[in-house]
Amino acid sequence: MISREDVIPYDRTLLTKALPVGNPSQWSLRPEQYLKAADIDITLNGRVYSVNREAKKIILTNGTHI
């Protein structure tokens, strides 16, 4: 999973309904430990520059190849 944000995915619906104040990491959909146990890799602060379908690679704007 690649995210432009600097926190793990959070509940955006909660933000729009309850408008909580503070750090969005408080409202994460799953704890970071769960994601690790489920073998879900997360790249935070990442932006996709290009996708090479033939090579099955994603290139991020910082030059990282996944």
mmCIF file as gemmi writes it, N, C-alpha and C atoms, coordinates in Angstrom:
data_model
loop_
_atom_site.group_PDB
_atom_site.id
_atom_site.type_symbol
_atom_site.label_atom_id
_atom_site.label_alt_id
_atom_site.label_comp_id
_atom_site.label_asym_id
_atom_site.label_entity_id
_atom_site.label_seq_id
_atom_site.pdbx_PDB_ins_code
_atom_site.Cartn_x
_atom_site.Cartn_y
_atom_site.Cartn_z
_atom_site.occupancy
_atom_site.B_iso_or_equiv
_atom_site.pdbx_formal_charge
_atom_site.auth_seq_id
_atom_site.auth_asym_id
_atom_site.pdbx_PDB_model_num
ATOM 1 N N . MET Axp A 1 ? 0.853 -1.15 0 1 0 ? 1 A 1
ATOM 2 C CA . MET Axp A 1 ? 0 0 0 1 0 ? 1 A 1
ATOM 3 C C . MET Axp A 1 ? 0.91 1.227 0 1 0 ? 1 A 1
ATOM 4 N N . ILE Axp A 2 ? 0.588 2.178 -0.847 1 0 ? 2 A 1
ATOM 5 C CA . ILE Axp A 2 ? 1.356 3.419 -0.929 1 0 ? 2 A 1
ATOM 6 C C . ILE Axp A 2 ? 0.421 4.578 -0.582 1 0 ? 2 A 1
ATOM 7 N N . SER Axp A 3 ? 0.876 5.415 0.341 1 0 ? 3 A 1
ATOM 8 C CA . SER Axp A 3 ? 0.051 6.54 0.785 1 0 ? 3 A 1
ATOM 9 C C . SER Axp A 3 ? 0.866 7.822 0.763 1 0 ? 3 A 1
ATOM 10 N N . ARG Axp A 4 ? 0.251 8.898 0.315 1 0 ? 4 A 1
ATOM 11 C CA . ARG Axp A 4 ? 0.907 10.208 0.355 1 0 ? 4 A 1
ATOM 12 C C . ARG Axp A 4 ? 0.952 10.76 1.769 1 0 ? 4 A 1
ATOM 13 N N . GLU Axp A 5 ? 0.145 10.208 2.65 1 0 ? 5 A 1
ATOM 14 C CA . GLU Axp A 5 ? 0.081 10.711 4.019 1 0 ? 5 A 1
ATOM 15 C C . GLU Axp A 5 ? 1.193 10.111 4.864 1 0 ? 5 A 1
ATOM 16 N N . ASP Axp A 6 ? 1.384 10.668 6.061 1 0 ? 6 A 1
ATOM 17 C CA . ASP Axp A 6 ? 2.456 10.195 6.933 1 0 ? 6 A 1
ATOM 18 C C . ASP Axp A 6 ? 1.945 9.339 8.094 1 0 ? 6 A 1
ATOM 19 N N . VAL Axp A 7 ? 0.683 8.921 8.029 1 0 ? 7 A 1
ATOM 20 C CA . VAL Axp A 7 ? 0.11 8.031 9.048 1 0 ? 7 A 1
ATOM 21 C C . VAL Axp A 7 ? -0.558 6.85 8.342 1 0 ? 7 A 1
ATOM 22 N N . ILE Axp A 8 ? -0.696 5.731 9.073 1 0 ? 8 A 1
ATOM 23 C CA . ILE Axp A 8 ? -1.357 4.572 8.477 1 0 ? 8 A 1
ATOM 24 C C . ILE Axp A 8 ? -2.823 4.912 8.196 1 0 ? 8 A 1
ATOM 25 N N . PRO Axp A 9 ? -3.467 4.184 7.277 1 0 ? 9 A 1
ATOM 26 C CA . PRO Axp A 9 ? -4.847 4.513 6.9 1 0 ? 9 A 1
ATOM 27 C C . PRO Axp A 9 ? -5.773 4.657 8.11 1 0 ? 9 A 1
ATOM 28 N N . TYR Axp A 10 ? -6.631 5.663 8.034 1 0 ? 10 A 1
ATOM 29 C CA . TYR Axp A 10 ? -7.542 5.95 9.135 1 0 ? 10 A 1
ATOM 30 C C . TYR Axp A 10 ? -8.969 6.072 8.608 1 0 ? 10 A 1
ATOM 31 N N . ASP Axp A 11 ? -9.902 6.136 9.528 1 0 ? 11 A 1
ATOM 32 C CA . ASP Axp A 11 ? -11.326 6.157 9.21 1 0 ? 11 A 1
ATOM 33 C C . ASP Axp A 11 ? -11.759 7.547 8.777 1 0 ? 11 A 1
ATOM 34 N N . ARG Axp A 12 ? -11.811 7.79 7.48 1 0 ? 12 A 1
ATOM 35 C CA . ARG Axp A 12 ? -12.187 9.105 6.953 1 0 ? 12 A 1
ATOM 36 C C . ARG Axp A 12 ? -13.669 9.407 7.209 1 0 ? 12 A 1
ATOM 37 N N . THR Axp A 13 ? -14.488 8.378 7.259 1 0 ? 13 A 1
ATOM 38 C CA . THR Axp A 13 ? -15.909 8.585 7.546 1 0 ? 13 A 1
ATOM 39 C C . THR Axp A 13 ? -16.08 9.195 8.925 1 0 ? 13 A 1
ATOM 40 N N . LEU Axp A 14 ? -15.324 8.699 9.887 1 0 ? 14 A 1
ATOM 41 C CA . LEU Axp A 14 ? -15.379 9.253 11.242 1 0 ? 14 A 1
ATOM 42 C C . LEU Axp A 14 ? -14.987 10.73 11.223 1 0 ? 14 A 1
ATOM 43 N N . LEU Axp A 15 ? -13.992 11.062 10.43 1 0 ? 15 A 1
ATOM 44 C CA . LEU Axp A 15 ? -13.565 12.461 10.358 1 0 ? 15 A 1
ATOM 45 C C . LEU Axp A 15 ? -14.669 13.356 9.827 1 0 ? 15 A 1
ATOM 46 N N . THR Axp A 16 ? -15.409 12.888 8.831 1 0 ? 16 A 1
ATOM 47 C CA . THR Axp A 16 ? -16.443 13.735 8.245 1 0 ? 16 A 1
ATOM 48 C C . THR Axp A 16 ? -17.694 13.808 9.114 1 0 ? 16 A 1
ATOM 49 N N . LYS Axp A 17 ? -17.95 12.778 9.903 1 0 ? 17 A 1
ATOM 50 C CA . LYS Axp A 17 ? -19.159 12.778 10.731 1 0 ? 17 A 1
ATOM 51 C C . LYS Axp A 17 ? -18.941 13.41 12.095 1 0 ? 17 A 1
ATOM 52 N N . ALA Axp A 18 ? -17.876 13.016 12.762 1 0 ? 18 A 1
ATOM 53 C CA . ALA Axp A 18 ? -17.651 13.491 14.119 1 0 ? 18 A 1
ATOM 54 C C . ALA Axp A 18 ? -16.713 14.688 14.177 1 0 ? 18 A 1
ATOM 55 N N . LEU Axp A 19 ? -15.982 14.919 13.099 1 0 ? 19 A 1
ATOM 56 C CA . LEU Axp A 19 ? -14.995 15.994 13.055 1 0 ? 19 A 1
ATOM 57 C C . LEU Axp A 19 ? -14.117 16.032 14.3 1 0 ? 19 A 1
ATOM 58 N N . PRO Axp A 20 ? -13.461 14.922 14.607 1 0 ? 20 A 1
ATOM 59 C CA . PRO Axp A 20 ? -12.591 14.893 15.781 1 0 ? 20 A 1
ATOM 60 C C . PRO Axp A 20 ? -11.379 15.8 15.572 1 0 ? 20 A 1
ATOM 61 N N . VAL Axp A 21 ? -10.812 16.21 16.663 1 0 ? 21 A 1
ATOM 62 C CA . VAL Axp A 21 ? -9.649 17.09 16.633 1 0 ? 21 A 1
ATOM 63 C C . VAL Axp A 21 ? -8.449 16.297 17.13 1 0 ? 21 A 1
ATOM 64 N N . GLY Axp A 22 ? -7.329 16.502 16.478 1 0 ? 22 A 1
ATOM 65 C CA . GLY Axp A 22 ? -6.118 15.831 16.928 1 0 ? 22 A 1
ATOM 66 C C . GLY Axp A 22 ? -5.445 15.067 15.818 1 0 ? 22 A 1
ATOM 67 N N . ASN Axp A 23 ? -4.715 14.059 16.206 1 0 ? 23 A 1
ATOM 68 C CA . ASN Axp A 23 ? -3.91 13.267 15.293 1 0 ? 23 A 1
ATOM 69 C C . ASN Axp A 23 ? -4.75 12.171 14.642 1 0 ? 23 A 1
ATOM 70 N N . PRO Axp A 24 ? -4.793 12.095 13.29 1 0 ? 24 A 1
ATOM 71 C CA . PRO Axp A 24 ? -5.606 11.067 12.631 1 0 ? 24 A 1
ATOM 72 C C . PRO Axp A 24 ? -5.161 9.64 12.939 1 0 ? 24 A 1
ATOM 73 N N . SER Axp A 25 ? -3.936 9.456 13.426 1 0 ? 25 A 1
ATOM 74 C CA . SER Axp A 25 ? -3.49 8.103 13.756 1 0 ? 25 A 1
ATOM 75 C C . SER Axp A 25 ? -4.325 7.505 14.888 1 0 ? 25 A 1
ATOM 76 N N . GLN Axp A 26 ? -5.037 8.336 15.626 1 0 ? 26 A 1
ATOM 77 C CA . GLN Axp A 26 ? -5.93 7.843 16.688 1 0 ? 26 A 1
ATOM 78 C C . GLN Axp A 26 ? -7.088 7.04 16.112 1 0 ? 26 A 1
ATOM 79 N N . TRP Axp A 27 ? -7.433 7.312 14.863 1 0 ? 27 A 1
ATOM 80 C CA . TRP Axp A 27 ? -8.602 6.695 14.244 1 0 ? 27 A 1
ATOM 81 C C . TRP Axp A 27 ? -8.214 5.702 13.156 1 0 ? 27 A 1
ATOM 82 N N . SER Axp A 28 ? -7.071 5.045 13.334 1 0 ? 28 A 1
ATOM 83 C CA . SER Axp A 28 ? -6.611 4.106 12.308 1 0 ? 28 A 1
ATOM 84 C C . SER Axp A 28 ? -7.615 2.973 12.141 1 0 ? 28 A 1
ATOM 85 N N . LEU Axp A 29 ? -7.734 2.506 10.9 1 0 ? 29 A 1
ATOM 86 C CA . LEU Axp A 29 ? -8.655 1.408 10.602 1 0 ? 29 A 1
ATOM 87 C C . LEU Axp A 29 ? -8.182 0.114 11.241 1 0 ? 29 A 1
ATOM 88 N N . ARG Axp A 30 ? -6.885 -0.104 11.22 1 0 ? 30 A 1
ATOM 89 C CA . ARG Axp A 30 ? -6.285 -1.284 11.84 1 0 ? 30 A 1
ATOM 90 C C . ARG Axp A 30 ? -4.995 -0.847 12.528 1 0 ? 30 A 1
ATOM 91 N N . PRO Axp A 31 ? -4.665 -1.453 13.666 1 0 ? 31 A 1
ATOM 92 C CA . PRO Axp A 31 ? -3.395 -1.111 14.308 1 0 ? 31 A 1
ATOM 93 C C . PRO Axp A 31 ? -2.219 -1.537 13.425 1 0 ? 31 A 1
ATOM 94 N N . GLU Axp A 32 ? -1.112 -0.876 13.57 1 0 ? 32 A 1
ATOM 95 C CA . GLU Axp A 32 ? 0.076 -1.192 12.768 1 0 ? 32 A 1
ATOM 96 C C . GLU Axp A 32 ? 0.506 -2.643 12.962 1 0 ? 32 A 1
ATOM 97 N N . GLN Axp A 33 ? 0.348 -3.181 14.163 1 0 ? 33 A 1
ATOM 98 C CA . GLN Axp A 33 ? 0.705 -4.57 14.432 1 0 ? 33 A 1
ATOM 99 C C . GLN Axp A 33 ? -0.134 -5.53 13.59 1 0 ? 33 A 1
ATOM 100 N N . TYR Axp A 34 ? -1.402 -5.206 13.404 1 0 ? 34 A 1
ATOM 101 C CA . TYR Axp A 34 ? -2.288 -6.037 12.578 1 0 ? 34 A 1
ATOM 102 C C . TYR Axp A 34 ? -1.797 -6.067 11.139 1 0 ? 34 A 1
ATOM 103 N N . LEU Axp A 35 ? -1.442 -4.906 10.619 1 0 ? 35 A 1
ATOM 104 C CA . LEU Axp A 35 ? -0.979 -4.824 9.236 1 0 ? 35 A 1
ATOM 105 C C . LEU Axp A 35 ? 0.302 -5.632 9.041 1 0 ? 35 A 1
ATOM 106 N N . LYS Axp A 36 ? 1.207 -5.554 10.004 1 0 ? 36 A 1
ATOM 107 C CA . LYS Axp A 36 ? 2.45 -6.344 9.919 1 0 ? 36 A 1
ATOM 108 C C . LYS Axp A 36 ? 2.135 -7.829 9.959 1 0 ? 36 A 1
ATOM 109 N N . ALA Axp A 37 ? 1.243 -8.241 10.865 1 0 ? 37 A 1
ATOM 110 C CA . ALA Axp A 37 ? 0.881 -9.655 10.99 1 0 ? 37 A 1
ATOM 111 C C . ALA Axp A 37 ? 0.186 -10.158 9.727 1 0 ? 37 A 1
ATOM 112 N N . ALA Axp A 38 ? -0.55 -9.284 9.041 1 0 ? 38 A 1
ATOM 113 C CA . ALA Axp A 38 ? -1.25 -9.656 7.805 1 0 ? 38 A 1
ATOM 114 C C . ALA Axp A 38 ? -0.334 -9.55 6.583 1 0 ? 38 A 1
ATOM 115 N N . ASP Axp A 39 ? 0.932 -9.237 6.809 1 0 ? 39 A 1
ATOM 116 C CA . ASP Axp A 39 ? 1.934 -9.114 5.751 1 0 ? 39 A 1
ATOM 117 C C . ASP Axp A 39 ? 1.562 -8.019 4.743 1 0 ? 39 A 1
ATOM 118 N N . ILE Axp A 40 ? 1.071 -6.899 5.271 1 0 ? 40 A 1
ATOM 119 C CA . ILE Axp A 40 ? 0.721 -5.748 4.441 1 0 ? 40 A 1
ATOM 120 C C . ILE Axp A 40 ? 1.823 -4.709 4.595 1 0 ? 40 A 1
ATOM 121 N N . ASP Axp A 41 ? 2.536 -4.45 3.51 1 0 ? 41 A 1
ATOM 122 C CA . ASP Axp A 41 ? 3.598 -3.444 3.51 1 0 ? 41 A 1
ATOM 123 C C . ASP Axp A 41 ? 2.994 -2.094 3.19 1 0 ? 41 A 1
ATOM 124 N N . ILE Axp A 42 ? 3.401 -1.086 3.953 1 0 ? 42 A 1
ATOM 125 C CA . ILE Axp A 42 ? 2.895 0.263 3.743 1 0 ? 42 A 1
ATOM 126 C C . ILE Axp A 42 ? 4.07 1.195 3.496 1 0 ? 42 A 1
ATOM 127 N N . THR Axp A 43 ? 3.959 1.993 2.442 1 0 ? 43 A 1
ATOM 128 C CA . THR Axp A 43 ? 4.93 3.044 2.164 1 0 ? 43 A 1
ATOM 129 C C . THR Axp A 43 ? 4.226 4.365 2.417 1 0 ? 43 A 1
ATOM 130 N N . LEU Axp A 44 ? 4.659 5.066 3.46 1 0 ? 44 A 1
ATOM 131 C CA . LEU Axp A 44 ? 4.069 6.354 3.803 1 0 ? 44 A 1
ATOM 132 C C . LEU Axp A 44 ? 4.85 7.467 3.111 1 0 ? 44 A 1
ATOM 133 N N . ASN Axp A 45 ? 4.21 8.6 2.923 1 0 ? 45 A 1
ATOM 134 C CA . ASN Axp A 45 ? 4.82 9.75 2.252 1 0 ? 45 A 1
ATOM 135 C C . ASN Axp A 45 ? 5.31 9.382 0.857 1 0 ? 45 A 1
ATOM 136 N N . GLY Axp A 46 ? 4.589 8.514 0.183 1 0 ? 46 A 1
ATOM 137 C CA . GLY Axp A 46 ? 4.993 8.076 -1.148 1 0 ? 46 A 1
ATOM 138 C C . GLY Axp A 46 ? 4.047 8.568 -2.227 1 0 ? 46 A 1
ATOM 139 N N . ARG Axp A 47 ? 4.605 8.853 -3.384 1 0 ? 47 A 1
ATOM 140 C CA . ARG Axp A 47 ? 3.799 9.248 -4.538 1 0 ? 47 A 1
ATOM 141 C C . ARG Axp A 47 ? 4.27 8.438 -5.729 1 0 ? 47 A 1
ATOM 142 N N . VAL Axp A 48 ? 3.334 7.864 -6.452 1 0 ? 48 A 1
ATOM 143 C CA . VAL Axp A 48 ? 3.676 7.051 -7.616 1 0 ? 48 A 1
ATOM 144 C C . VAL Axp A 48 ? 3.99 7.972 -8.788 1 0 ? 48 A 1
ATOM 145 N N . TYR Axp A 49 ? 5.143 7.715 -9.406 1 0 ? 49 A 1
ATOM 146 C CA . TYR Axp A 49 ? 5.55 8.467 -10.581 1 0 ? 49 A 1
ATOM 147 C C . TYR Axp A 49 ? 5.121 7.726 -11.843 1 0 ? 49 A 1
ATOM 148 N N . SER Axp A 50 ? 5.367 6.407 -11.866 1 0 ? 50 A 1
ATOM 149 C CA . SER Axp A 50 ? 4.963 5.627 -13.035 1 0 ? 50 A 1
ATOM 150 C C . SER Axp A 50 ? 4.776 4.169 -12.666 1 0 ? 50 A 1
ATOM 151 N N . VAL Axp A 51 ? 4.03 3.474 -13.528 1 0 ? 51 A 1
ATOM 152 C CA . VAL Axp A 51 ? 3.773 2.048 -13.364 1 0 ? 51 A 1
ATOM 153 C C . VAL Axp A 51 ? 4.243 1.347 -14.632 1 0 ? 51 A 1
ATOM 154 N N . ASN Axp A 52 ? 5.083 0.333 -14.457 1 0 ? 52 A 1
ATOM 155 C CA . ASN Axp A 52 ? 5.553 -0.47 -15.582 1 0 ? 52 A 1
ATOM 156 C C . ASN Axp A 52 ? 4.889 -1.835 -15.464 1 0 ? 52 A 1
ATOM 157 N N . ARG Axp A 53 ? 3.825 -2.028 -16.214 1 0 ? 53 A 1
ATOM 158 C CA . ARG Axp A 53 ? 3.063 -3.28 -16.112 1 0 ? 53 A 1
ATOM 159 C C . ARG Axp A 53 ? 3.867 -4.482 -16.581 1 0 ? 53 A 1
ATOM 160 N N . GLU Axp A 54 ? 4.638 -4.319 -17.635 1 0 ? 54 A 1
ATOM 161 C CA . GLU Axp A 54 ? 5.405 -5.452 -18.157 1 0 ? 54 A 1
ATOM 162 C C . GLU Axp A 54 ? 6.429 -5.946 -17.135 1 0 ? 54 A 1
ATOM 163 N N . ALA Axp A 55 ? 7.128 -5.002 -16.504 1 0 ? 55 A 1
ATOM 164 C CA . ALA Axp A 55 ? 8.15 -5.363 -15.514 1 0 ? 55 A 1
ATOM 165 C C . ALA Axp A 55 ? 7.555 -5.566 -14.12 1 0 ? 55 A 1
ATOM 166 N N . LYS Axp A 56 ? 6.259 -5.269 -13.977 1 0 ? 56 A 1
ATOM 167 C CA . LYS Axp A 56 ? 5.574 -5.368 -12.685 1 0 ? 56 A 1
ATOM 168 C C . LYS Axp A 56 ? 6.287 -4.535 -11.618 1 0 ? 56 A 1
ATOM 169 N N . LYS Axp A 57 ? 6.549 -3.265 -11.977 1 0 ? 57 A 1
ATOM 170 C CA . LYS Axp A 57 ? 7.231 -2.363 -11.053 1 0 ? 57 A 1
ATOM 171 C C . LYS Axp A 57 ? 6.489 -1.037 -10.972 1 0 ? 57 A 1
ATOM 172 N N . ILE Axp A 58 ? 6.608 -0.437 -9.793 1 0 ? 58 A 1
ATOM 173 C CA . ILE Axp A 58 ? 6.09 0.899 -9.559 1 0 ? 58 A 1
ATOM 174 C C . ILE Axp A 58 ? 7.286 1.766 -9.211 1 0 ? 58 A 1
ATOM 175 N N . ILE Axp A 59 ? 7.364 2.942 -9.802 1 0 ? 59 A 1
ATOM 176 C CA . ILE Axp A 59 ? 8.429 3.867 -9.499 1 0 ? 59 A 1
ATOM 177 C C . ILE Axp A 59 ? 7.822 5.06 -8.767 1 0 ? 59 A 1
ATOM 178 N N . LEU Axp A 60 ? 8.385 5.36 -7.61 1 0 ? 60 A 1
ATOM 179 C CA . LEU Axp A 60 ? 7.903 6.484 -6.822 1 0 ? 60 A 1
ATOM 180 C C . LEU Axp A 60 ? 8.647 7.756 -7.222 1 0 ? 60 A 1
ATOM 181 N N . THR Axp A 61 ? 8.096 8.901 -6.862 1 0 ? 61 A 1
ATOM 182 C CA . THR Axp A 61 ? 8.71 10.176 -7.233 1 0 ? 61 A 1
ATOM 183 C C . THR Axp A 61 ? 10.093 10.36 -6.615 1 0 ? 61 A 1
ATOM 184 N N . ASN Axp A 62 ? 10.385 9.645 -5.517 1 0 ? 62 A 1
ATOM 185 C CA . ASN Axp A 62 ? 11.706 9.742 -4.912 1 0 ? 62 A 1
ATOM 186 C C . ASN Axp A 62 ? 12.709 8.771 -5.528 1 0 ? 62 A 1
ATOM 187 N N . GLY Axp A 63 ? 12.287 8.037 -6.585 1 0 ? 63 A 1
ATOM 188 C CA . GLY Axp A 63 ? 13.173 7.123 -7.289 1 0 ? 63 A 1
ATOM 189 C C . GLY Axp A 63 ? 13.127 5.681 -6.808 1 0 ? 63 A 1
ATOM 190 N N . THR Axp A 64 ? 12.394 5.414 -5.739 1 0 ? 64 A 1
ATOM 191 C CA . THR Axp A 64 ? 12.272 4.047 -5.228 1 0 ? 64 A 1
ATOM 192 C C . THR Axp A 64 ? 11.506 3.178 -6.207 1 0 ? 64 A 1
ATOM 193 N N . HIS Axp A 65 ? 12.003 1.952 -6.429 1 0 ? 65 A 1
ATOM 194 C CA . HIS Axp A 65 ? 11.327 0.979 -7.294 1 0 ? 65 A 1
ATOM 195 C C . HIS Axp A 65 ? 10.695 -0.091 -6.401 1 0 ? 65 A 1
ATOM 196 N N . ILE Axp A 66 ? 9.456 -0.383 -6.639 1 0 ? 66 A 1
ATOM 197 C CA . ILE Axp A 66 ? 8.754 -1.422 -5.865 1 0 ? 66 A 1
ATOM 198 C C . ILE Axp A 66 ? 8.281 -2.481 -6.845 1 0 ? 66 A 1
